[in-house]
Amino acid sequence: MTELANHDLSPEHAFGQVRYEERPLLRPDGSAAQGLHTVWIVLDNPKQYNSYTTPMVRDVIHAFRKASNDRACVAVVFTGAGDKAFCTGGNTKEYAEYYAGSPQEYRQYMRLFNDMVSGIMLCDKPVICRANGMRVGGGQEIGMACDFTIASDLAMFSQAGPKHGSVPDGGSTDFLPTYVGIERAMYSITLCEPWSAHKSVRYGMITEAEPALKVDGEYIANPLVITDRYLDHFGRIVHGDYKTGAEKAAGKALMSRGTVDLSRLDARVGHLAYQLAMTFPDCLTKALESLRKHKLIHWDTNKESNRAWLALNMMTEANAGFRAFNDGPRAEREVDFLDVRRRLAEGERWNEDFIRSTSPHIKPMGAQ
């Protein structure tokens, strides 16, 4: 038998906060397919909702390159540790304490981030995002770079940029209009309102949502979400919207009685991997490449100019927004937007005093 060449970018790379796991490819009867497997790339930072640090981004790049070259791999499953979050984006502590005010450093970081997103879309294997919880900000972007998303129906999908001093130019402004249309994308990206997994399926942003909450031993649909299809008094479909008022309180009470069980999510992810394996491998790869072009044409056009803008923005709004998020208590992590707008309209300039004064939680200059 011919000895096969090793085309890995870095064959001896040691993974840190990203787990790289080979898992058996299972047939519908539960038996393992001999000589074949899936690769799970797991963001392993659950205490910070799987937000990615700079070393984690490097790990993801290496992981996708390794999986792409794995001849026995039939599909890649990209997910996060635990049951709370797939990924909530960049690590805001690192952003606030290292990158804020350092555009050249952030520009280099964004080169890594861009390579991560490109690496997902250039993988020779189909990529399934297993959305086991929140997919927010940059997490939404790397999730949409995948080919499929199977979600826990407890998962929540959202942007965060304009609320925290940034823009989702790491993929969402390129990808989301392709999934849901320009006006729905405009609404999501500018207002940063969360979408449930049910709404995300209805809008065509994700493939499927599986129940994950068990109450009294039985799976139930997310009790915080309206799962009956009906119209509100404006004639709008509200299926998938989050409940409010007394219905929300009742849903929370029901959730407190339940436990999260991702078995159905894992079974559906595994079945999709098996379905993909039941195709000719080169034809499947070419189909993926042809379909990914609809996202890549926008991504490749914009990623470098977006990287430059995001770097410069670390001197102004991102500097203020990330620091306010990092320093503030859970319920008060945003600047006073109206005050910022008023003061800028009156001619104030961005400087350290101005940035500190936008958030009551950032200590004044000279304070201990």
N, C-alpha and C positions, 0 to 999 in steps of 0.2 A: 504493500500500500504506500502511496506517495506521502512523504512527510509534508505536512501543511505549514505554510509560513505564518508567522505571527505578525499581524498588522496593527496591534494595539499601539495607541499613542504613547502609553507609559505602562508597560507590562507589570512593573513592580509597584504601582501606585497603591498606597495604603489608605483606605477610607477611614474618615473620622466620624463626623456627625451625619453621614449618609450611609445607610446600610445597602449593600449590594448582595442580593440573595438569588440563588437559582432554586426554583421550585418546580416540582413535577408537572408536566402537562397531563391533565386528567381527562379521560374519556367520559361520556355521559354516565357510564355504569360505575364510575369511580376508580377504574383501573388506570395505572400510569402508562403513558405511551413510551415505549422503550427508546432511549437515546435522544429524547427531546425534552425541552423544559421551557418555562417562562423565566424571565428575569424581573425581579422586583427591585425597584430603586426607591428607597424609603427615606424621606427626610426625617431625621431622628433628633428633633429638638422640641419635644412636646411641651416642656415647661414654658416655652415662648411661642406656643402654637405653631411650631414648625417653621417659624420665620428663618430665612436663610442668611447666614453670615457669609463673609467673603470666603473663608475656607470651604464652606458648604457648597457655594457656587462652583468652586474648582472641582469639588468631588462630583457634582452632578455632570459637569462636562466630561470628566473621565469616565463616569458610569455609563453615559449614553454612548460614548465612543466604544467602550468595551462591549456593551450589549449589542451594538450595531455589528461588530465583528464576530460575534458568537455564532458559529455556524449551526449549532443545535438549538438556539433560541428561536421560538416561534412568535413571541410577542413580549413587549416590555410593559410592565405595570408600574406606573409612577404614582406614589402615594405618600402619606405622612404617617407618623407613629401616633398611636392612641386613637380616640374616637371623637376628639374635639375639633381637629383642624387638619385639612390637607396641607394648607400653607397660607399664612397671613402676609406674605410678601417679605420685603427686606427687613432686616433686623433694625428696628427703630432706635434701639440703644446704641448700636454701632453707628448708625446714620447721625444721631444727635451728638455723640461724643467724639467721633473721629472725622466723619465726612463733612459735617456742617461747617461752612466757611472755607472749605478746601476744594475748590472746583477741579484742580488738576488731579487730586487723589480720586475724586468721585468719577472723573472722566475715565481713569484707568479701571476703576471698579465696573463702570458701565460697559467697558470692553468685555470684561468677563461675563457680565450679565447677558450682553448681546450674544456672546458665543454660546451661552447656555441655551437660550431660546432657539438659536439657529441649530444647535446640536440636537435638540428634540425633533425639529422638523426635518433634519437631514438623516435621522436614524433609518437604517435599512430595514428595520422591523416595525410593525404596527405598534403604536404607543397608546395605551389605555390609561387615562387618568382615573384612578380610584379615589373619588372625592369622599373621604371618610368624615368630613366635617367642614368647617369654614374654608372657603376659597376666596380670599380677599386680596385686593391690591395686586402686588406682583405675583401672588399665588394664583390669582385669576388669570394673569397673563401666561404663566408657564403652563397652567391647566389648559388654556385655549390653544396653546401650541401643540398639544397632543391631538391624536386623530379621533379618539372617542372619549367620552366621559360617562362612567357609570357611577352614580352618586348614592349615598345614604340619603333617605328623604328628610333627614334632620339637617343636611348640609345647607349652608347659606352662601350665596354668591354676591360679591359686591366689589365696587371700586372704592378707593379711599383718597386718591391723589388731591383733588381740589380742596378737600377738607383739611389736609395736613401739609399743604405747601408744595404739591407736586402735580404731575400729569401722568396718566397711565400710558406713557409713550414707550413703554417696554413691551408693547404688543397689543394692548387692548384697543387703542385707537386705530390699529391696523386690522385686528381680527374681529372685534365685536360686530361692526357693521356687516361683515360677511355672514355672520351667524344669524343676526336678528333684525337687520335693516338699520338704516341710518338714524331714524328718529328714536327708536327704542335704545339704540346705542348712545345717542345724544343724551337721553334722559338718564341712563345708568351712569355714564361717565361724568356728567356734570354735577348731578345731585347726589351721587354715591348712595342711593337707597338700596337696601338689600333685596335680593330676589331669592325666594325659596327654591328648593330643588324642583317642586311641582311647577312653579311658574317657568323655571329655566327649561324644563322639558317642553312645556306648551309653546315657548318662544323659539324652540329649536336650538338652544345653546348647548344642551347636553343630550346624551342619547337616552338614558333611562334613569329612574330613581327607584331604589328598593327600600321597603320598610326596614327600620333598624331599631325601633322602640318596642320592647315587649312589656306588656302589662298583664299580670296574672297568667304568665306563660304563653300569651298569644301576641303575635305581631299586630300592631295598629299603625295607622298612618300618623304622620306628624300632627299632634293635637294643637299646635300653634298655627296651623295653616288651614285655610278654607279648601277642602278637597271636594266639595259638592260644586258642580258646574251650574252657576246661575248668574243673573245680571243684577247689578246694583241699580239705584234709582236714576243713574245717568245712562243706563243701557250698556254698561261696560261689563265684560266677563271678569269675574273676580276669582275664578278658580286659580288657586296657587298663591293668592294674596295672604299676607299675615293677618291673623285675627287681632282685634282691638277690644279694649274695654273688658266687660265681664267675660266674654268668650276667651280672651287672652288669659285672664286670670284662671279660668277653669282649665284651660289647656296646660298652664304651668303646673297646676295641682295634679293633673293626670300624669304629666311627665315626671313629677317627683315620686310617683308610685312605681315607675317603670325602670327598666334596665336597658342599656344599649347593647345590642347583639348584632354584629356585622356579618353574621354567617350568610345571610341571603345576598348581601352585597358581594361577598367573596365568591359565592357560588355563581353569581351572574357574571362576574369578571372572568372567572375560570372558564365558563361556558363560551363567552365571547372569544377568549383566546383559542379554545378548541375549534370554534367555527372558523376562525381565521387560519388555523393550521390545516383545515380541510380545503385548501386551495393550492394551486401551483405557486411555489415561493417567488419566482422571478416575476410572474404576472401580478402577484399581489403587491410586490415592491413597486413595480411600475405604476400600478393603479394609485398607490399612495402618493408617489412622486407627482403624478399628474394632478391629483386633487389638491395636494398641498400648495401647488402654484398659486391658487386663488388667495391664499394667505401670504405666501412668500413674495408675491409681486409688490404688495404694499409694504411688507416688512423690510425687504431689501432696499426699497426706494427711500425709506424714511429713517432707518435705524441709526445711521451715522450723524445726520443733522439733529436727530432727537437726542443722541448721546451728548452732543456738544451743548445743546440748550439745557438739558438736565444738569450738566456739570455747572454751568454758569448760574443756574437757579439756586445752587447751594450757597450762594452769597446773599440771597434775599429771602424769598418766601419759604423755600425749603429749610433754610437756616432757622427761621422762626417757627415753622410748623412742626418740624421733627423734634426740636428742643422742647416745645410746648407739650407735645405728646409724651415725650420721655420723662419730663419733670413733673407733669401734672398728675393728680389723682385720677382714678378710673373714669369718673363722671365729668371731669373738666380737663380734657386733653386738646381742646381747640383754642385758638386765639380768639380775641374779640374782633370778629370780622368787620363789623360795622365801624368800630373805632379805627381799625387799620385803614379801611377805605376812606374814611373822613379825613384822617391825617395825611394820607398820601394825596388826596384831592386838594388839601391846603398847602401842599408843597414840601412836606417833610421828606427827608432822604433816608434811605436805608443805611443804618450804621449799627454798631453794637448796642448803643443806648436804646435806639428805636426797637431793635429786635427783642431786647430784654423787657421792654415796657409793653410789648404786645401780649404777654402772658403774665399773669400775677404770680405764677409758680417759678419763673426764672428769677434768680436772685439779682438785685441791682449790682452794677459794677462796684467793686470794692467791698461788697458784703461778704462776711465770713460764713 
